[in-house]
Amino acid sequence: MKTYSSVLLQIHFIFAIVAAFAVENASAQERIKVVSPAARSTVSRIENVSGTIDGKGIPFIFVRPIEASLPKKSASKNAVQKNVIGSDRVALTSASSKALTALAVKNPWWVQKNCQLDPNGGFVGQVHFGNSLTPDKTKFEMLCVLVSNLNHAKKLREMYSIDEVPWNIGPRSRTLIFKLDKNKVPSPTNSFVIYPTDADLVGRRATLVGVIPKYGLPVVFVKAVDENTWWVQDIIKPDKKGGFKCDLYFGNESTPNQSKFQIAVAIVEDQLAQNLRKGAAMAKLPRDHLGLQTVAVQLEREITFRNASNQRISK
């Protein structure tokens, strides 16, 4: 028979293993963290998700309903074959590698494809919670993973859904729960500025071109990188397809060549737009926006005018 002391020793050993696993898991979770939206909040069918990362990798966002809102046939044999990565059902690596430990789920995870890194150590992605047929108040789980292997990332980008999210493709965030509110206004797309793009060269005048969903008004701001004042360029009414244009002005006659500027486009509701005026100076961008995109550009005085269809230097 085992002595009392040996039993206690085994119990302490088990608790030590569990504690070590918890510390390791918590450390991994801290490497990718969702900042917005807040856990257990309501979300629209299309929502912008942002977070922070600590380490190298490509962030991926996975979403699945935790209440019955997907047809049962999605878990059929044929669907399973399409919803896994690689030749092995739970492996992302070659056949010679060990099979990965995977997390089985009741419903498939839907792979969100437009997650982007930002220069401040964060990420932003547009997430779809269900579709037009998804019942209101459906609950969803969301999981973010920092994928460090480029081949794994390429395979994930080719997939719409995955039945199993392997544990060791990279550190993951905490699993967050949200409730769908179909009456909530969807977030605009993360990238609605077509021209200019980051690192473009511009003259003192340029024409911004963009497109937004059919709600809200785009307000365009410009500021010098080394200054704190945002200048309202215009409040624009988009056309029927959501397209819009805005003339931009960078600095003045004494602004040094190669000065850097930031452009910001905020999508705001009509009521907020009425409180803004063209040419106004603002210390901060509006907080109550429906979407925001910033673009960094550099002034080149040789360029007298540019827009999306005119990329050549004109003198």
C-alpha positions in Angstrom: 0.0 0.0 0.0 1.1 3.5 -0.7 2.0 5.5 2.3 0.3 8.8 3.2 3.5 10.8 2.4 3.8 9.2 -1.1 0.2 10.1 -1.9 0.8 13.7 -0.8 4.0 13.8 -3.0 2.0 12.6 -6.0 -0.7 15.2 -5.4 1.9 18.0 -5.1 3.5 16.7 -8.4 0.2 16.9 -10.2 -0.5 20.4 -8.9 3.0 21.5 -10.1 2.3 20.2 -13.6 -1.1 22.0 -13.8 0.4 25.2 -12.5 3.3 25.1 -15.0 0.8 24.5 -17.8 -1.3 27.4 -16.6 1.7 29.8 -16.5 2.8 28.7 -20.0 -0.7 29.1 -21.4 -1.1 32.5 -19.8 2.2 33.7 -21.2 1.2 32.6 -24.7 -2.2 34.3 -24.4 -0.4 37.6 -23.6 1.4 37.5 -26.9 -1.9 38.3 -28.7 -4.7 40.2 -27.1 -8.1 41.6 -28.3 -8.6 45.2 -27.2 -11.9 46.0 -29.0 -14.7 45.0 -29.0 -15.0 44.2 -25.3 -15.7 40.7 -24.2 -19.4 39.8 -23.8 -20.5 43.0 -25.6 -23.0 43.1 -28.5 -21.6 43.2 -32.1 -23.0 44.1 -35.5 -22.9 41.5 -38.3 -19.7 43.2 -39.5 -17.4 44.4 -36.8 -13.8 45.9 -36.7 -11.7 44.0 -34.3 -8.4 45.4 -33.0 -5.7 44.1 -30.6 -2.1 44.0 -29.6 0.6 41.4 -30.4 4.0 40.7 -28.8 6.2 38.8 -31.1 6.6 37.9 -34.8 3.8 36.3 -36.8 0.7 36.9 -38.8 -2.6 37.4 -36.8 -5.6 35.3 -37.8 -9.1 35.7 -36.4 -11.5 32.8 -36.1 -15.2 33.0 -35.3 -17.9 30.3 -34.7 -21.5 30.3 -33.3 -22.0 28.7 -30.0 -25.7 28.3 -30.6 -27.3 26.3 -33.4 -27.1 28.6 -36.4 -25.2 26.5 -38.9 -26.7 23.6 -40.9 -25.7 20.2 -39.5 -24.4 19.1 -42.9 -21.4 21.4 -42.4 -19.9 18.6 -40.3 -20.3 16.0 -43.0 -17.4 13.9 -44.1 -17.0 15.9 -47.3 -17.0 19.2 -45.4 -14.5 17.9 -42.9 -12.1 17.1 -45.7 -12.3 20.7 -46.9 -12.1 22.2 -43.5 -8.7 20.9 -42.4 -5.2 22.0 -43.3 -2.8 19.7 -45.0 -3.0 15.9 -45.7 -3.5 15.0 -42.1 -6.8 16.1 -40.5 -5.1 17.8 -37.5 -1.7 18.6 -39.0 -0.4 21.7 -40.7 3.1 20.3 -41.3 4.3 17.6 -43.7 3.5 13.9 -43.2 6.9 13.3 -41.6 6.1 15.7 -38.8 4.2 14.8 -35.7 0.4 15.3 -35.8 -0.6 18.5 -34.0 -2.9 18.5 -31.0 -6.1 20.1 -32.1 -9.1 21.6 -30.4 -12.3 19.9 -31.6 -15.3 22.2 -32.0 -19.0 21.7 -32.3 -19.3 24.1 -35.2 -16.5 25.0 -37.7 -14.4 28.1 -37.1 -14.8 30.7 -39.9 -11.5 32.1 -41.0 -11.5 35.9 -41.3 -9.2 36.9 -44.1 -8.5 40.6 -43.9 -6.5 41.0 -40.6 -3.7 43.5 -40.9 -0.7 44.5 -38.8 -0.2 48.2 -37.9 3.2 49.8 -37.1 2.5 50.2 -33.4 2.6 46.5 -32.6 -1.1 45.9 -33.1 -3.6 44.4 -35.5 -7.0 45.2 -36.9 -9.4 43.0 -38.9 -12.9 43.1 -40.1 -14.9 40.2 -38.7 -18.2 38.8 -40.0 -20.5 37.4 -37.4 -22.8 35.1 -39.4 -24.7 36.3 -42.4 -28.1 37.8 -43.3 -29.9 34.6 -42.3 -28.2 34.3 -38.8 -30.8 34.8 -36.1 -30.6 37.9 -33.9 -28.9 37.5 -30.5 -26.9 34.5 -31.7 -23.9 34.1 -29.5 -20.4 33.7 -31.0 -17.0 32.8 -29.9 -13.9 34.5 -31.3 -10.3 33.4 -31.1 -7.2 35.1 -32.4 -4.0 33.2 -33.2 -0.5 34.6 -34.0 0.7 32.2 -36.8 4.5 32.2 -37.0 4.9 29.8 -39.9 4.4 31.3 -43.4 3.3 28.1 -45.0 0.6 27.6 -42.3 -0.6 31.2 -42.9 -0.8 30.7 -46.7 -2.9 27.6 -46.2 -5.2 29.4 -43.8 -5.7 32.2 -46.3 -7.0 29.6 -48.8 -9.7 28.4 -46.4 -13.2 29.6 -45.6 -13.6 27.5 -42.5 -11.7 24.9 -40.4 -13.2 22.2 -38.2 -10.3 22.2 -35.8 -7.9 25.0 -34.7 -4.5 23.3 -34.0 -3.1 24.4 -30.7 0.5 24.7 -31.8 0.4 26.9 -34.9 1.1 29.8 -32.6 0.1 31.6 -29.4 -3.6 32.3 -29.1 -5.8 34.9 -27.4 -8.4 34.2 -24.8 -11.6 33.0 -26.3 -14.2 35.9 -26.2 -18.0 35.6 -26.3 -20.2 38.1 -28.2 -23.9 38.5 -28.9 -25.1 39.5 -32.3 -27.3 42.6 -32.5 -28.6 42.8 -36.1 -30.0 46.3 -35.5 -26.5 47.7 -34.7 -24.9 49.6 -37.6 -22.1 47.5 -39.2 -18.5 48.8 -39.0 -17.2 50.2 -42.3 -14.4 48.3 -44.0 -11.0 48.9 -42.5 -9.5 50.2 -45.7 -11.7 52.6 -47.7 -9.1 55.0 -49.1 -8.1 54.0 -52.6 -5.6 56.8 -53.1 -3.2 57.9 -51.7 -1.7 54.9 -50.0 0.9 54.7 -47.2 4.4 56.0 -48.2 3.0 57.7 -51.4 4.7 60.9 -52.6 2.4 63.9 -53.0 2.6 67.5 -54.1 1.2 70.4 -52.1 -2.2 69.5 -53.6 -3.6 66.0 -54.2 -7.0 64.4 -54.6 -8.0 61.6 -52.2 -10.2 58.9 -53.7 -12.2 56.4 -51.6 -15.3 54.3 -51.2 -17.4 53.5 -48.1 -20.5 51.5 -47.4 -23.9 53.2 -47.8 -24.0 54.8 -44.4 -22.2 57.6 -42.7 -20.3 60.6 -44.1 -16.5 60.6 -44.7 -14.6 63.5 -43.1 -11.1 64.0 -44.2 -8.3 65.5 -42.0 -4.6 66.3 -42.6 -1.8 67.1 -40.2 1.9 67.4 -40.3 3.6 64.5 -38.5 5.6 66.8 -36.2 2.5 68.9 -35.2 -0.6 68.2 -33.1 -3.3 70.0 -35.2 -5.6 68.2 -37.5 -7.1 70.4 -40.3 -10.5 69.5 -41.7 -10.2 69.2 -45.5 -13.9 68.5 -46.1 -17.1 66.8 -45.1 -18.1 64.8 -48.2 -21.4 63.3 -49.4 -20.6 60.0 -51.2 -22.2 59.1 -54.5 -24.9 56.3 -54.7 -22.2 53.6 -54.8 -20.3 55.0 -51.8 -17.5 56.6 -53.8 -16.1 60.0 -52.7 -13.2 62.4 -53.6 -11.6 65.2 -51.6 -9.0 67.8 -52.5 -6.0 67.7 -50.0 -3.6 70.5 -49.2 -0.2 69.8 -47.6 1.5 72.7 -45.8 2.2 76.1 -47.4 4.9 77.8 -49.5 7.5 77.6 -46.7 6.9 73.9 -45.8 10.2 72.1 -46.3 10.5 69.5 -49.0 10.1 65.8 -47.9 8.0 66.9 -44.9 5.8 64.0 -43.7 2.0 64.3 -43.3 -0.8 62.1 -42.0 -4.2 61.8 -43.6 -7.2 60.6 -41.6 -10.6 59.7 -42.9 -13.3 59.2 -40.3 -16.8 57.9 -41.1 -19.3 59.8 -38.9 -23.0 59.9 -38.5 -24.9 62.9 -40.1 -25.5 64.5 -36.7 -21.8 64.6 -35.8 -20.9 65.8 -39.3 -23.1 68.9 -38.7 -20.8 70.0 -35.9 -17.7 70.0 -38.2 -16.7 72.6 -40.8 -14.2 72.7 -43.6 -11.0 74.5 -42.7 -11.4 74.0 -38.9 -8.4 73.1 -36.7 -8.8 70.2 -34.2 -6.5 68.9 -31.5 -8.0 65.4 -31.7 -9.9 63.3 -34.2 -13.6 62.6 -33.5 -14.0 59.7 -31.1 -17.6 58.8 -32.0 -16.8 57.6 -35.5 -18.1 54.5 -37.3 -14.6 53.8 -38.8 -11.2 55.4 -39.2 -8.3 55.0 -41.5 -5.0 56.9 -41.5 -2.5 57.2 -44.3 1.1 58.5 -44.1 2.5 60.5 -47.1 5.6 62.6 -48.0 5.7 66.0 -49.7 7.7 66.3 -52.9 7.6 69.8 -54.3 8.4 68.7 -57.9 4.9 67.2 -58.0 2.3 69.9 -58.6 -0.8 67.7 -58.7 -1.7 64.0 -58.3 -4.8 61.9 -58.1 -5.6 58.2 -58.4 -5.4 58.2 -62.3 -2.5 60.6 -62.6 0.6 59.2 -61.0 3.2 61.0 -63.2 5.0 64.1 -62.2 3.5 67.2 -63.9 5.4 70.5 -64.0 
